[in-house]
Amino acid sequence: DSQLAALAAAYKASGADVRVMAPMVATVEEAEWFAARVRAVGLPKVGIMIEIPAAALRSEHMLSVVDFASIGTNDLSQYTMAADRMQGGLADLLSPWQPALLQLVKAACDGGRATGKHIGVCGEAGGDPLLALVLTGLGVTSLSMAPSKVNVVRAALRLHDFATCLQMAAYAVDARTAKEARSAVTAIVHPTLI
């Protein structure tokens, strides 16, 4: 409550575009509770992180009570594949190209489309130019990345129309393995990105 009060005071003093997100939201009740607290202090935009498979699968219901969501691909991958990020031997399971993870991203984006709400992606996935094309095709509306990755991701997006991004997304989600998902996208990507 003290953090929300401080954010509200800063918002009122500056008029800045303040957006507040809650991490690790698992149920609609949690989203409702957080949204009520944020709105009670006068903050206009409340969102949630989609980091748990339950939130991705129920995103339409979650987004019906908040204004936006951001998919935390690192945590969503960890919880989807039951693989601790701190265990190097499990790194292959944590690939953002895992079809199960991409299917959950699609489910989250389906909820965004159904409610007219924006879905972003944060984590390393947004900075991969090939994966950015797939995420766009899945319905992600904003990508967060390190500043050093912006130009290459921007170039990748400029080289492909939305229909191609949709096709890439479908191929990646339908793949049997992470390696096959990436290979399917690489096969139709603009040659300058290979």
C-alpha positions in Angstrom: 0.0 0.0 0.0 2.8 2.4 0.8 4.4 1.7 -2.6 1.1 2.3 -4.4 0.6 5.5 -2.5 4.1 6.8 -3.5 3.4 5.9 -7.1 0.0 7.7 -7.0 1.6 10.8 -5.5 4.3 10.8 -8.2 1.6 10.3 -10.9 -0.5 13.2 -9.6 2.6 15.4 -9.3 4.0 14.6 -12.8 1.1 13.4 -14.9 3.4 10.7 -16.3 2.1 7.6 -17.9 2.3 5.3 -14.9 1.5 1.6 -15.3 1.7 -0.8 -12.4 2.0 -4.6 -12.7 1.7 -7.3 -10.2 4.0 -10.4 -10.6 3.1 -14.0 -10.2 -0.6 -13.6 -10.5 -2.3 -17.0 -10.6 -6.0 -16.4 -10.3 -8.7 -14.0 -11.3 -9.3 -13.2 -7.6 -5.7 -12.1 -7.2 -5.9 -9.9 -10.3 -9.2 -8.4 -9.0 -7.6 -7.7 -5.6 -4.6 -6.0 -7.1 -6.6 -4.0 -9.6 -8.9 -2.7 -6.8 -5.9 -1.6 -4.7 -4.2 0.2 -7.6 -7.4 2.0 -8.7 -8.3 2.9 -5.1 -5.2 5.1 -4.9 -6.1 6.8 -8.2 -3.6 5.1 -10.5 -5.2 4.7 -14.0 -3.5 1.7 -15.5 -3.1 -1.7 -13.8 -1.6 -4.8 -15.3 -0.4 -8.3 -14.4 2.6 -10.4 -15.3 1.8 -13.7 -17.0 4.5 -15.9 -15.5 2.4 -18.9 -14.4 0.7 -21.3 -16.9 -2.6 -20.8 -15.1 -2.5 -17.1 -15.9 -1.7 -17.8 -19.6 -4.5 -20.3 -19.9 -7.0 -18.1 -18.1 -5.8 -14.8 -19.7 -9.2 -13.7 -21.0 -10.6 -13.8 -17.5 -7.5 -12.1 -16.0 -7.5 -9.4 -18.7 -11.2 -8.7 -18.1 -10.2 -7.1 -14.8 -7.0 -5.3 -15.7 -5.8 -3.1 -18.5 -2.8 -5.0 -19.9 -0.4 -7.9 -19.3 3.2 -8.7 -19.9 4.5 -12.2 -20.4 7.5 -13.0 -18.3 9.0 -15.6 -20.6 11.8 -16.7 -18.3 9.5 -17.5 -15.4 6.7 -18.9 -17.6 9.3 -21.2 -19.2 10.6 -22.3 -15.8 7.1 -23.1 -14.5 5.9 -24.7 -17.8 8.8 -27.1 -18.1 9.3 -27.7 -14.3 13.0 -26.7 -14.8 14.9 -24.5 -12.3 16.7 -21.7 -14.2 19.6 -22.1 -11.8 20.3 -25.7 -13.0 22.5 -25.4 -16.1 21.8 -29.0 -17.1 18.2 -28.1 -17.7 18.9 -25.2 -20.1 17.5 -27.0 -23.1 14.1 -27.2 -21.4 14.2 -23.5 -20.8 14.6 -22.6 -24.5 12.0 -19.9 -25.5 11.5 -22.0 -28.6 9.9 -24.8 -26.7 6.5 -25.4 -28.4 4.7 -25.8 -25.1 5.9 -22.4 -24.0 4.9 -20.8 -27.4 1.5 -22.5 -27.0 1.0 -20.8 -23.7 2.1 -17.4 -25.1 -0.5 -18.0 -27.8 -3.1 -18.7 -25.2 -2.2 -15.5 -23.4 -2.4 -13.5 -26.6 -5.8 -15.1 -27.5 -7.1 -13.6 -24.2 -5.6 -10.2 -25.2 -7.4 -10.3 -28.6 -10.7 -11.4 -26.9 -10.6 -8.5 -24.5 -8.9 -5.9 -26.7 -6.0 -5.6 -24.2 -2.3 -5.3 -25.0 0.1 -8.2 -24.2 3.8 -7.5 -24.0 6.8 -9.7 -23.5 9.7 -9.1 -21.2 12.7 -11.2 -20.7 15.4 -12.2 -23.2 12.9 -13.6 -25.7 11.9 -10.2 -27.0 15.4 -9.4 -28.0 15.9 -12.5 -30.3 15.0 -11.2 -33.8 13.7 -14.6 -35.0 11.6 -15.1 -31.9 10.3 -11.5 -32.1 8.8 -12.4 -35.5 7.1 -15.5 -33.9 5.9 -13.5 -30.9 4.4 -10.9 -33.2 2.6 -13.6 -35.1 1.3 -15.0 -31.8 -0.3 -11.7 -31.0 2.3 -9.9 -28.7 1.9 -6.2 -29.1 5.1 -5.0 -27.4 8.6 -6.4 -26.9 10.9 -5.4 -24.1 14.6 -5.9 -24.7 18.1 -4.6 -24.0 18.8 -1.4 -25.9 21.6 -3.1 -27.9 19.0 -5.5 -29.5 16.5 -2.8 -30.6 18.0 -2.2 -34.1 18.3 -5.8 -35.1 14.8 -6.7 -33.9 13.4 -3.6 -35.7 15.2 -4.7 -38.9 13.8 -8.2 -38.6 10.2 -6.9 -38.2 10.6 -4.5 -41.2 11.7 -7.4 -43.4 8.6 -9.5 -42.8 4.9 -8.8 -43.3 2.4 -9.8 -40.7 1.1 -12.7 -42.7 4.7 -14.2 -42.6 4.8 -13.6 -38.9 1.5 -15.5 -38.5 2.9 -18.4 -40.6 6.1 -18.5 -38.5 4.1 -18.6 -35.3 1.9 -21.4 -36.6 5.0 -23.4 -37.6 6.7 -22.8 -34.3 3.7 -23.8 -32.1 3.0 -26.9 -34.2 6.6 -28.1 -34.1 7.5 -31.2 -32.1 10.6 -29.9 -30.5 12.3 -26.5 -29.8 15.0 -27.3 -32.4 12.3 -28.0 -35.0 10.4 -24.9 -34.1 13.5 -22.7 -34.7 14.4 -24.6 -37.9 10.8 -24.1 -39.3 11.1 -20.4 -38.8 14.6 -20.2 -40.1 13.5 -21.9 -43.3 11.2 -19.0 -44.2 13.0 -16.0 -42.7 14.4 -13.3 -44.9 18.0 -14.4 -45.9 19.7 -11.4 -44.4 18.8 -12.8 -40.9 20.4 -16.2 -41.4 
